[in-house]
Amino acid sequence: MSALKSEFLFNLSASVTRLHDVGPVPSGTRHVDLLGPGTFEGPRLSGEVLSGGLDMKTIRADDAVIPNVRLVMKTNDDAIIFMHYTGIRCGPAEVMARIAAGEIVDGSEYYHRNTPYFETSSPKYAWLNRIVAVGIGWRKADRAGYEVFEIL
């Protein structure tokens, strides 16, 4: 069996500027977070996360959080990249409560992974259109962030 290999792409951090609690819906409890500015930095691309992104997350009956994120990134050389992802954040109830309260919680205490995909018209970054990536996340009350890796 082949071992899964990866290569670090970038660290991403974005502010959460507003929270909307939609409440109970058929699929669970819906929250919509408006994302503000942020940054991303890595060996092959770096720049800013533009304001206006959304995290339309669902909290399931088993208390797992399912993100549904759409955001726009602008590289330091002015390329525009659309990034979207889903994933899962789950852990013991007391740990999840600490995260919800804005506490910085060590990633070893819970599971927070996503699968980002990218779209760009930039020839320099067109390789992003053809990769699979995985993000390892963290969350505070006013910020969300990920270490993102390309799966080789």
Secondary structure as GFF3:
##gff-version 3
##sequence-region A 1 152
A	DSSP	beta_strand	6	25	.	.	.	ID=ss1
A	DSSP	beta_strand	28	41	.	.	.	ID=ss2
A	DSSP	beta_strand	46	49	.	.	.	ID=ss3
A	DSSP	beta_strand	53	59	.	.	.	ID=ss4
A	DSSP	beta_strand	65	66	.	.	.	ID=ss5
A	DSSP	beta_strand	68	75	.	.	.	ID=ss6
A	DSSP	beta_strand	80	90	.	.	.	ID=ss7
A	DSSP	alpha_helix	93	100	.	.	.	ID=ss8
A	DSSP	three_ten_helix	107	109	.	.	.	ID=ss9
A	DSSP	beta_strand	111	114	.	.	.	ID=ss10
A	DSSP	beta_strand	117	120	.	.	.	ID=ss11
A	DSSP	three_ten_helix	126	130	.	.	.	ID=ss12
A	DSSP	beta_strand	132	139	.	.	.	ID=ss13
A	DSSP	beta_strand	143	151	.	.	.	ID=ss14
###
